[in-house]
Every structure is written in structure tokens, then in C-alpha cells.
Amino acid sequence: MLRTARGSRAMLAFLLTLAVTFSIGEAVGVPVTAFLIAFPVTVFCCAAISDDETRARIGKIAALSASAGAMFTLSALLHTSWVNHLVFVLVIGVAAYMRQYGGPWVPAGLAANVSYFFGAFLKPDIQMLHWQWIGVAVGAACALLVHQLVVPHRPWRRMQWSVGSIRMRMGALLAAAASPGGRNDGARLKRDLARVASAVTIAEAELENLPGGRLAHRPLAEALIAVLVLAERLALQVQDAPDGLGASDVRAALERLSRALICYTPVPHEGDVASIAAAIEDLERSLRLPPDMDAAKSMAAPPTDRKRPHLRSGIQSAAAAALAMVGGSMLSPDRWYWAVITVFVMFTGTYSRGQALAKSLKRVFGTLAGILAAMALVWLLHGKVHIALALMPLAIFFVFYAFVQSYTWMAFWITVTVGLLFLVMGRFTDTMMLLRLEETAVGALAGIIVAAIVLPKSTHTHAPEQFNDLLDATHAVIITALPRARLDRLHLTATLHDFEAKLSSLREAVEPLRFFPLARANDQRDRITRELVLLSYWVHEIALAVRQLDSAGIEQPPPQALQAAAATEKVIGRLRAPGYDETTTAEDDRPRSIPSDTVDPLKTISIACEGAGRALVNITRLITNRTVQSRAFRF
């Protein structure tokens, strides 16, 4: 739903800006191209800024607009080509470095790059620059108007949508588990579980936007984790059982609950699925509770992680941009900026050579597919410019809908948008679209070369860094969940959120292995991902069990639970030692997932602590033991 809101805002802001700039142009006798900078300003203000707090939103819009106007003006004033190119490289390097600080630096840096090459490409008349600044103001005002009034920020509504999405996706997971071939259809189970986990992650992110934040909505946060635990437990039980769920009555109960969740009818409480039904009802009931502002004020917000910016990001981005500029100019003196844009976007959120390679392939494949689609679309339109102009806002909507979901699809829709723009301008040719593909390939190649040569970092280096952070986050959850005093449920909620963020970072670090056509690389990635799923499950089981103890009035964890926690902490301490390599052979004696009818929290804690320790050891082996690594992991 958040992606839909982004795309809707971008599309509507584009239309509003078009109407306003056209009206102003007609009134004062100035062509609409005199306000062209207004369009990237308004689109990026809507797509890159999503703060729910009005003050923060206005501040970021102001920063983005000022950056866009300043860079557009600077580029327009620099008439010497080589000076313009040199400054552009410096702008890219500085923006890549500053965006590591987050906040307004991210949208401001994006706007600076786009606006600078806009000025270099358009070469506006210096005497008309004041109209472009009016365009900046119009774009910012239209974006703010859309943010505030047209598609306003409504955190509660987004949370309701998120809970509804969880319910629907849980229904799909239950249907997959209930199918006779549930165990054999592992891909479907993994997909449906990943969708439930993604919906829970989105809902947890939305908690921060509700009044009082996460701490004021602890019951809702705990209900989200409970639903995720039961989803993970069910998927693992189906995969681990030799004949799936086996009993037909269990499958029938799952099917009935699945239909009830999807069709929004009363959920049945039957046997083994009663816990899932109760968790969904508890989630929807928690959504209706008022925020506990006193609880939110009783605990200081945890300090944000200290920013650790590195010059490596800025140097790599600048070097790759310079190389792309040279290669792109050799292909076309007028369209070299396509190669540079590829480099800038490619190094956004990229930390290793593997990630750079994966992102470049996504960009090239998305661009190629977009070119084919644009050619087909232009052929169908037969030069009908008004239809192409009407389709452009829709294409922009899909660009930003795919902004978070899929980089490949984002590149696809950007290319379709470019094709429609050239059709409207009367410049569309097959040769032009082929040139776009060539420039994109040049930019991708430049990025790969720089990532491999200039201050390189391999996946083998990056993944252990993320794993160390995950070890620290897991340790924090263990000591918070099982303290030698009364459980602090607010603190546990916060540490679980940090654990999930670190888990996601490690998953992203090993994701590039999927793009290497090597069986061993894919096997290593699949095995690490499997262990991460298991680690997530065991940690969530621990959190759910200690809350059950706390709800039963047990103020201090029993010795059995503390001993299990101590054993896991000892494992984490051993794995966290600098330079530690896990060289033992893998043993498939991990504990089974907790049965649905288990009601003893102490037994759950003991099993889950052992399972979490075993998963961490296996992840360490896959990351540090060279005998089980693929060659792609060291790229």
C-alpha cells in the first residue's frame, strides 16, 4: 500500500505540475519548457519523501528543491564542456558520500545529480533561469499539496491495510500447507512464508508512524511477532514432516481457516489451527486499542546508530561516473548521461562487488525489456501523441510503485517512460532506444570495473561484517528476553526490531550469489537463506515464550531457561571472536520446530535457544569455511 501511495502521489503531482506550468506559460507567454526543472522536483519530492511528520516532510522538500535549483543553475552557467563534466563527477562523488548520513541528504543528493545533467542537457538561456526557479517553487508546492491534501499521510489507514494484507497472505500460506503435495511444493511454501514475513515487516515499519511510535503500541507489535512465529512454525512443520501434514482432518481445518481469512468470515478455532486463528484475532483486536502514551514516555528511545560514512562510496561513484562519461561520450556526445545515471543508481545501496554486478545485470535486463515494450507501444499508438502524453503519468506511477519492490521493474518502467517522452517530443526512433541500451551497458560495465578495482570489497568481506552485526543483535535479544529480573517487554520489542533489520542486511549481502550461473553459488545462498529463516524462527519462538511466562505472572526466568540462554550466549561469544572460522563438519541434528500443541514455555525456550545456536554455527560455517564456499562468494 505504501508503494501505491508513492506512485499515486508521483503521478498526480506530475499532472498538477503540468497543469500549473502550462497555465503560467500561457498567461505570461513563456513555453512550458522554461519550467522543465519543475517536473523532476515534484516527482522526486513525492517518491523519495514519505515522512508522516509535516515538519520533516516540509524540511526535506525544501532541501530537495534548493539542491535541484542550485545544481541546475550551476550546470547552466558552466558552458565549457570539460569543466561541466568535471564538476558533474564531483557532484556525484559528494552526493554519494553525503547520502550515507541519511535524512534529507538522500533526496537532496538524488535531486542534485538529476538536476545537474538536466541543465547540461537542456543548456537553458541564462536570461530564462528565473523561470526555472519559478518552476522549482511550483514543483515543490505541487508536491506538498499532493502530500498534504490529495493523497494525505494516514498512518492508521496504512496499518489497517497492512494487517489486512497479513490476513490474506496467511490465508494463502494455510492453503499451500493444506494442499496434498504441500511438502513437495517447497517453492510455494517459501514464497508464501516470505510474503507473510514481508507484510509483517511493513506493518512493523508502520508502527513508528503511529502516535507514540512502537513503544505506545506494544500489544500490536507483540501480536505481529506472534503471527509471524506461527507462520514460520507451520511452514517448517510441513517441510520437515515426511508426509506433509499427513492427517486429512488437519488439512481440512487449515482449508477452512484459509477460506475464512481470505473471505473475511468468522475464523474457526479447530484443533491444531486454533492458535493461528487466535493470533489473527488478537492482531485485529490489538489494532483497535488506543496508544499507551505513558508507556512510550516511560522509556527513552534507543540511541540511533552512529553514522560511519566512508570515502569509499564517494570515490567509487565518482570514478565510475568519470569512466562512464568517457565511454558514453564515445557512443554519443549528446546521450552520455544515460551511462552516468546507470552508475549513480547502481552504487546506491551497494556495498560489495557482488552487489554491483547483480544491480548492473538487473539494470541492463530491465532496460532491454523496457525498450522492447516501448517499441511495441509506439507501434500500437501510430504516432498518437495525446495518448502517449496521457500514458506518461501511468508509467511514472509504475516506476515508483516498483521503486522498493524490484530494481529490474523500475528500470523497465523508466525506459517505457523515456520512450513515451521521446514520442511526445517527436524524437522517437529505434536507433535512439538501441543507443539507450548501449549507454546503459556502458554504465553498468564502468560500475563493475570500478567496483572490482577501486577500493574493492568482496561478498566474502561484506557478509561477515553483516553477520557480526547480526550476532550482536541476537545476543541483545537473548539477554533482553531472559534477564535475571522482570522482563522489560518494551525493550524486547525494540531489540527484536533491530534483530530483524540486521537479518535483512545479511540476506541482502548474500543475495548477489543468485545471479551467478553456478550451482555451488546458488546452493551456498540457499543454505544461508535457510539458516536465516531458522534463526528468525527460533528467536521469535523465544520472544513468544518469555511473554507467555510474563503473562502468567512469573517475574524471573526459571534456572532452566537461564541455563539455555547462557549456552546460546556462549556460542555467540565464540563465533564473535575476531577472525573465527567454523571448520567443523555440518551435522543435521538440529531440533525440530515446536509442535503446535506445545503449551510449556520452558520447553520452548530450551529448544529454541539450542536451535538458534545451531543456526548461528551453520551460518558461520557457510560464511567463513572456505571449503564450503563458492568462488562467486569471493568476488
C-alpha positions in Angstrom: 0.0 0.0 0.0 2.9 2.3 0.7 4.2 1.7 -2.8 0.7 2.5 -4.2 0.7 5.8 -2.3 4.2 6.7 -3.6 3.2 6.0 -7.2 -0.2 7.8 -6.8 1.5 10.9 -5.4 4.1 11.0 -8.1 1.5 10.6 -10.9 -0.9 13.2 -9.5 1.8 15.7 -8.7 3.1 15.3 -12.3 -0.3 16.1 -13.7 -0.8 19.0 -11.3 2.6 20.5 -12.1 1.9 20.1 -15.8 -1.4 22.0 -15.5 0.1 24.8 -13.3 3.2 25.3 -15.5 1.1 25.2 -18.7 -1.3 27.8 -17.2 1.5 30.1 -16.1 3.2 29.7 -19.5 0.0 30.6 -21.4 -0.5 33.6 -19.1 2.9 35.1 -19.5 3.7 33.9 -23.0 6.6 31.5 -22.0 6.9 27.9 -23.3 6.3 25.1 -20.8 10.0 24.0 -21.3 11.0 27.1 -19.4 9.7 25.4 -16.3 11.0 21.9 -17.1 13.0 21.5 -13.9 9.6 21.6 -12.0 8.8 18.0 -13.1 11.8 16.1 -11.6 11.4 18.3 -8.5 7.8 17.4 -8.0 8.2 13.7 -8.9 11.2 13.2 -6.6 9.5 15.1 -3.7 6.6 12.7 -3.9 8.6 9.5 -4.5 11.6 9.9 -2.3 10.0 11.6 0.7 7.5 9.7 2.8 7.7 11.2 6.2 4.5 11.3 8.2 5.5 14.3 10.3 4.7 17.5 8.5 7.7 19.4 9.7 10.1 16.7 8.5 8.3 16.4 5.1 8.5 20.2 4.5 12.2 20.3 5.5 13.1 17.5 3.1 11.0 19.0 0.3 12.8 22.4 0.8 16.2 20.6 0.8 15.5 18.7 -2.3 14.1 21.8 -4.1 17.1 24.0 -3.2 19.5 21.3 -4.2 17.8 20.8 -7.6 17.6 24.6 -8.3 21.2 25.2 -7.3 22.6 22.3 -9.4 20.5 23.1 -12.4 21.8 26.7 -12.3 25.4 25.7 -11.8 25.2 23.4 -14.8 23.6 26.0 -16.9 26.3 28.6 -16.1 29.2 26.3 -16.9 29.5 26.5 -20.7 32.9 24.8 -21.1 32.2 21.1 -21.7 35.1 19.6 -19.9 34.6 21.8 -16.9 30.9 20.8 -16.8 31.8 17.2 -16.9 34.5 17.5 -14.2 32.0 19.3 -11.9 29.4 16.7 -12.6 31.8 13.9 -11.5 32.5 15.9 -8.3 28.8 16.4 -7.6 28.2 12.7 -8.0 31.0 11.8 -5.6 29.9 14.3 -3.0 26.3 13.2 -3.2 27.3 9.6 -2.9 29.3 10.4 0.3 26.7 12.6 1.9 23.8 10.2 1.4 25.4 7.9 3.9 24.2 10.4 6.6 20.6 9.7 5.6 17.8 12.1 6.4 17.4 15.0 3.8 20.8 14.2 2.3 19.3 11.2 0.3 16.6 13.1 -1.7 18.8 16.2 -1.9 21.7 14.1 -3.4 19.4 12.4 -5.9 17.9 15.8 -7.0 21.3 17.3 -7.3 22.5 14.7 -9.8 19.3 14.6 -11.9 19.1 18.4 -12.0 22.8 18.9 -12.9 22.6 16.8 -16.0 19.2 18.3 -16.8 20.9 21.6 -17.0 23.8 20.2 -19.0 21.4 18.6 -21.5 18.9 21.5 -21.9 21.5 24.3 -21.9 18.9 26.9 -20.9 19.2 30.5 -21.8 20.8 32.3 -18.8 18.2 35.0 -19.2 15.4 32.4 -18.6 16.9 30.9 -15.4 14.5 32.8 -13.2 11.6 31.0 -14.8 13.3 27.7 -14.0 13.5 28.8 -10.3 9.8 29.6 -10.5 9.4 26.0 -11.8 11.3 24.7 -8.8 8.9 26.6 -6.5 5.9 25.3 -8.5 7.1 21.7 -8.3 7.7 21.9 -4.6 4.4 23.5 -3.9 2.5 20.9 -6.0 4.3 18.1 -4.3 3.5 19.5 -0.9 -0.2 20.0 -1.9 -0.4 16.4 -3.0 1.3 15.2 0.1 -1.0 17.1 2.4 -4.4 17.1 0.7 -4.7 14.9 -2.3 -3.0 11.7 -1.1 -2.6 12.6 2.6 -0.5 10.6 5.0 -2.8 8.4 7.2 -0.7 6.0 9.3 -3.7 4.3 10.9 -5.2 3.5 7.5 -1.9 2.1 6.2 -1.7 0.0 9.3 -5.2 -1.3 8.7 -4.2 -2.2 5.1 -1.0 -3.9 6.4 -3.0 -6.0 8.9 -5.5 -6.9 6.1 -2.5 -7.9 3.9 -1.2 -10.2 6.7 -4.5 -11.9 7.0 -4.8 -12.5 3.3 -1.2 -13.8 2.9 -1.6 -16.0 6.0 -4.7 -17.5 4.2 -2.6 -18.2 1.2 0.1 -19.9 3.3 -2.5 -22.1 5.0 -3.9 -23.1 1.6 -0.4 -24.1 0.5 0.2 -26.1 3.6 -3.1 -27.8 3.3 -2.6 -29.0 -0.3 -1.9 -32.7 -0.5 1.6 -32.0 -2.0 2.4 -29.3 0.4 5.7 -30.7 1.5 6.8 -31.3 -2.1 5.9 -27.8 -3.2 8.7 -26.2 -1.2 8.9 -23.2 -3.6 5.3 -22.3 -3.0 5.7 -22.6 0.8 8.8 -20.5 0.8 7.1 -17.9 -1.4 4.0 -17.6 0.8 6.0 -17.5 4.0 8.2 -14.8 2.6 5.1 -12.8 1.7 3.7 -13.1 5.2 7.1 -12.1 6.6 7.2 -9.1 4.2 3.7 -8.0 5.2 4.7 -8.2 8.9 7.9 -6.2 8.2 5.9 -3.5 6.5 3.4 -3.4 9.4 6.3 -3.1 11.9 7.7 -0.2 10.0 4.4 1.5 10.1 4.3 1.2 13.9 6.9 4.0 14.0 4.5 6.3 12.2 1.6 5.8 14.6 1.1 8.2 17.5 3.7 7.4 20.2 5.6 5.1 17.9 6.4 1.4 18.5 6.5 1.7 22.3 2.9 3.1 22.6 1.6 0.1 20.6 3.4 -2.8 22.3 0.4 -5.2 22.2 0.2 -4.6 18.4 3.9 -5.2 18.0 3.7 -8.4 20.0 0.7 -9.6 18.1 2.6 -9.1 14.8 5.5 -11.3 16.1 3.1 -14.0 17.3 1.5 -14.2 13.8 5.0 -14.5 12.2 6.1 -17.2 14.7 3.1 -19.3 13.9 3.5 -18.8 10.1 7.2 -19.9 10.4 6.3 -22.8 12.6 3.6 -24.1 10.2 5.9 -23.8 7.1 8.7 -25.6 8.9 6.5 -28.4 10.2 5.1 -29.0 6.7 8.6 -29.1 5.2 10.2 -31.3 7.9 7.3 -33.9 8.1 8.0 -36.9 5.9 4.4 -36.8 4.5 3.5 -33.2 4.9 0.7 -32.7 7.4 -0.4 -36.2 7.0 -3.9 -36.3 8.6 -6.7 -35.3 6.3 -8.6 -33.7 9.2 -5.7 -31.3 9.8 -5.6 -30.3 6.2 -9.4 -29.8 6.2 -9.1 -27.5 9.2 -6.4 -25.5 7.5 -8.5 -25.1 4.4 -11.5 -23.9 6.4 -9.3 -21.4 8.2 -7.7 -20.3 5.0 -11.1 -19.6 3.4 -12.3 -17.7 6.5 -9.2 -15.5 6.4 -9.4 -14.7 2.7 -13.2 -14.2 2.6 -13.3 -12.2 5.9 -15.7 -14.6 7.6 -15.5 -15.6 11.3 -12.4 -17.7 11.9 -12.9 -21.2 13.2 -11.0 -22.4 16.3 -10.3 -26.1 15.5 -7.6 -28.3 17.0 -4.0 -27.6 15.8 -5.1 -24.4 13.9 -6.7 -22.8 16.9 -3.5 -21.0 17.8 -3.3 -19.4 14.4 -6.9 -18.3 14.5 -6.4 -16.8 18.0 -3.3 -14.9 16.8 -5.1 -13.3 13.9 -8.0 -12.3 16.1 -5.6 -10.9 18.7 -3.8 -8.9 16.0 -7.0 -7.3 14.8 -8.1 -6.7 18.4 -4.8 -5.0 19.2 -5.2 -2.7 16.2 -8.3 -1.2 17.8 -6.5 -0.4 21.1 -5.7 3.2 21.9 -2.0 4.1 22.1 -0.4 3.9 25.5 1.4 7.3 25.6 2.5 6.8 29.2 4.4 3.6 28.2 6.0 5.4 25.3 7.2 8.2 27.6 8.4 5.8 30.3 11.3 4.6 28.2 13.8 6.7 26.3 14.1 5.9 22.7 17.2 3.9 22.0 20.1 6.0 20.6 20.4 5.8 16.8 23.4 4.1 15.4 26.4 6.4 14.9 26.8 7.2 11.2 30.0 5.7 9.8 30.4 7.3 6.4 33.3 6.0 4.2 35.1 7.8 1.5 35.0 4.6 -0.5 31.4 5.2 -1.6 32.1 8.7 -2.9 35.3 7.7 -4.6 33.8 4.7 -6.3 30.8 6.6 -7.6 32.9 9.5 -8.9 35.4 7.1 -10.6 32.7 5.0 -12.2 30.9 8.2 -13.3 34.1 9.5 -15.0 34.7 6.2 -16.7 31.0 6.0 -17.8 31.2 9.6 -19.1 34.2 8.8 -21.3 32.6 5.6 -22.7 29.2 7.2 -23.0 30.6 10.2 -24.9 32.4 7.9 -27.4 29.0 6.3 -28.2 27.1 9.6 -28.3 28.2 13.1 -27.3 24.6 14.0 -26.5 23.3 10.9 -24.6 26.3 10.1 -22.4 24.3 11.0 -19.3 22.3 7.7 -19.6 25.6 5.8 -18.8 26.3 8.2 -15.9 22.7 7.7 -14.4 23.2 4.0 -14.5 26.4 4.3 -12.5 24.8 6.7 -9.9 21.8 4.5 -9.3 23.9 1.3 -9.4 26.1 2.5 -6.4 23.1 3.5 -4.3 22.8 0.9 -1.5 25.7 -1.2 -3.0 28.5 -2.3 -0.7 30.3 -5.1 -2.5 31.5 -6.2 -5.9 28.8 -8.9 -6.0 26.0 -6.4 -5.3 27.4 -4.1 -8.0 27.4 -7.0 -10.5 23.9 -8.0 -9.5 22.5 -4.5 -9.8 24.1 -3.9 -13.1 22.6 -7.0 -14.6 19.2 -6.0 -13.2 19.6 -2.6 -14.8 20.5 -4.0 -18.2 17.8 -6.6 -18.3 15.2 -4.1 -17.2 16.3 -1.6 -19.8 16.3 -4.3 -22.6 12.8 -5.4 -21.7 11.6 -1.8 -21.4 13.0 -1.0 -24.9 11.1 -3.9 -26.5 7.9 -2.8 -24.7 8.4 0.9 -25.7 8.9 -0.1 -29.3 5.7 -2.2 -29.3 3.8 0.5 -27.5 4.9 3.2 -30.1 3.9 0.9 -32.9 0.4 0.4 -31.4 -0.1 4.2 -30.9 0.8 5.0 -34.5 2.1 8.5 -33.5 -0.9 9.5 -31.4 0.9 12.0 -29.2 -2.1 12.8 -26.9 -2.5 9.1 -25.9 1.2 8.9 -25.2 1.0 12.0 -23.0 -1.9 10.5 -21.1 0.0 7.3 -20.6 3.1 9.0 -19.2 1.7 9.6 -15.7 0.6 6.0 -15.5 4.2 4.9 -16.4 5.6 7.2 -13.8 3.2 5.6 -11.3 4.6 2.2 -12.0 8.2 3.5 -11.8 7.7 4.5 -8.2 5.5 1.5 -7.4 8.4 -0.7 -8.3 10.9 1.7 -6.6 11.2 -0.5 -3.5 9.9 -3.8 -4.8 12.1 -4.5 -7.8 15.0 -2.7 -9.3 14.6 -4.6 -12.6 11.0 -3.5 -13.0 11.9 0.1 -12.0 14.4 0.1 -14.9 11.8 -1.3 -17.2 9.2 1.4 -16.4 11.8 4.2 -16.6 12.7 3.0 -20.1 9.0 2.9 -21.1 8.6 6.4 -19.7 11.6 7.7 -21.7 10.1 6.1 -24.9 6.8 7.8 -24.4 8.6 11.1 -23.7 10.6 10.9 -27.0 7.3 10.0 -28.8 5.7 13.2 -27.4 8.7 15.2 -28.4 8.7 13.7 -31.9 12.2 12.2 -31.5 11.4 8.5 -31.0 13.4 6.2 -33.2 14.5 2.6 -32.8 18.1 3.8 -33.1 17.6 6.1 -30.1 16.3 3.3 -28.0 19.1 1.0 -29.0 21.5 3.8 -28.0 19.9 3.8 -24.6 20.6 0.1 -24.2 24.2 0.6 -25.3 24.7 3.6 -22.9 23.2 1.6 -20.0 25.5 -1.3 -20.8 28.5 1.1 -20.8 27.4 2.5 -17.4 27.0 -1.0 -16.0 30.4 -2.1 -17.3 32.0 1.0 -15.9 30.4 0.3 -12.5 31.6 -3.3 -12.4 35.2 -2.4 -13.4 35.4 0.3 -10.7 33.8 -1.9 -8.1 36.4 -4.6 -8.9 39.4 -2.4 -9.0 38.9 0.8 -7.0 38.8 0.1 -3.2 37.1 -3.3 -3.9 35.1 -5.2 -1.2 34.1 -8.8 -1.9 31.0 -10.5 -0.7 33.4 -12.7 1.4 34.4 -9.5 3.2 31.0 -7.8 3.4 28.9 -10.7 4.5 31.0 -11.4 7.7 30.6 -7.8 8.7 26.9 -8.0 8.4 26.9 -11.4 10.3 28.8 -9.8 13.2 26.1 -7.2 13.5 23.5 -10.0 13.4 25.4 -11.8 16.2 25.3 -8.7 18.3 21.6 -8.2 17.7 20.8 -11.8 18.5 22.8 -11.5 21.8 20.8 -8.4 22.6 17.5 -10.2 22.1 18.7 -13.2 24.3 19.8 -11.1 27.2 16.7 -8.9 27.0 14.3 -11.8 26.7 15.9 -13.7 29.6 17.2 -11.2 32.1 17.8 -12.0 35.8 15.0 -9.7 36.6 11.5 -8.9 35.4 11.0 -8.9 31.7 11.0 -5.5 30.1 8.6 -6.1 27.2 9.1 -2.6 25.7 12.9 -3.2 25.5 12.3 -6.6 24.0 10.1 -5.1 21.3 12.9 -2.7 20.4 15.7 -5.3 20.3 13.6 -7.6 18.1 13.1 -4.8 15.6 16.9 -4.3 15.4 17.4 -8.0 15.1 15.1 -8.2 12.0 16.9 -5.2 10.4 20.3 -6.9 10.8 18.8 -10.2 9.5 17.6 -8.4 6.4 21.0 -6.8 5.8 22.8 -10.2 5.8 20.2 -11.6 3.5 20.8 -8.7 1.1 24.6 -9.3 1.4 24.4 -12.8 0.1 21.7 -12.2 -2.5 24.1 -11.5 -5.4 25.1 -15.2 -5.3 21.7 -15.8 -7.1 23.0 -14.0 -10.2 26.0 -16.3 -10.8 25.2 -19.2 -13.1 27.0 -21.6 -10.8 25.3 -24.4 -8.9 27.6 -24.1 -5.9 26.9 -20.3 -5.6 23.2 -20.8 -5.6 23.5 -23.7 -3.2 25.5 -21.6 -0.8 23.0 -18.8 -0.9 20.0 -21.2 -0.5 21.7 -22.8 2.5 22.5 -19.4 4.2 18.9 -18.2 3.5 17.5 -21.4 5.0 19.6 -20.9 8.2 18.5 -17.3 8.4 14.8 -18.4 8.2 15.5 -20.9 11.0 17.3 -18.3 13.1 14.4 -15.9 12.7 12.0 -18.6 13.7 13.9 -19.7 16.9 14.4 -16.1 18.1 10.7 -15.4 17.6 9.8 -18.5 19.5 12.0 -17.3 22.4 10.3 -13.9 22.4 6.8 -15.5 22.3 7.6 -18.0 25.1 9.0 -15.4 27.5 5.9 -13.2 27.0 3.8 -16.2 28.0 5.9 -16.6 31.2 5.5 -12.9 31.9 1.7 -13.0 31.3 1.5 -15.9 33.7 3.0 -13.7 36.4 6.4 -15.3 36.5 8.7 -12.3 37.4 12.1 -14.0 36.9 13.0 -16.7 34.4 13.4 -20.2 35.9 17.0 -21.6 36.1 16.3 -24.0 33.2 15.6 -21.0 30.9 18.6 -19.1 32.1 20.9 -22.0 31.5 19.6 -22.4 28.0 20.2 -18.7 27.4 23.7 -18.9 28.8 24.6 -21.8 26.5 23.5 -19.7 23.5 25.4 -16.7 24.7 28.5 -18.8 25.0 28.1 -19.9 21.4 27.6 -16.3 20.2 30.7 -15.3 22.2 32.8 -18.0 20.5 31.5 -17.1 17.0 32.0 -13.3 17.6 35.7 -13.7 18.3 37.8 -11.8 15.7 39.0 -14.0 12.8 37.0 -17.0 14.0 36.5 -19.7 11.3 34.0 -22.5 11.8 35.7 -25.6 10.4 33.6 -28.4 11.9 31.6 -30.5 9.6 27.8 -29.9 9.3 25.6 -32.0 11.5 21.9 -32.5 10.7 20.8 -32.9 14.3 19.0 -29.6 14.7 15.9 -29.6 16.9 12.6 -29.9 15.1 10.1 -27.0 15.0 7.9 -26.6 18.1 4.7 -28.7 17.8 1.5 -26.7 17.6 0.1 -28.3 20.8 3.1 -27.4 23.0 2.0 -25.4 26.0 5.1 -25.4 28.1 7.1 -22.1 27.6 10.2 -23.5 29.4 10.4 -26.4 27.0 10.0 -24.0 24.1 12.8 -21.7 25.4 15.2 -24.7 25.8 14.6 -26.0 22.3 14.6 -22.6 20.7 17.9 -21.5 22.4 19.5 -24.7 21.1 18.0 -24.2 17.7 19.2 -20.5 17.5 22.8 -21.5 18.5 22.8 -24.3 15.9 21.6 -21.9 13.1 24.3 -19.4 14.0 27.0 -22.0 13.9 25.8 -23.2 10.5 25.7 -19.7 9.1 29.3 -19.1 10.4 30.4 -22.3 8.7 28.9 -21.2 5.4 30.4 -17.7 5.6 33.9 -18.5 7.0 34.8 -22.0 5.9 36.5 -21.8 2.5 35.8 -25.5 1.8 32.1 -24.9 1.6 32.2 -21.5 -0.2 31.7 -20.9 -3.9 34.2 -18.9 -5.9 31.4 -16.4 -6.6 31.4 -15.7 -2.8 34.9 -14.3 -3.0 34.1 -12.0 -5.9 
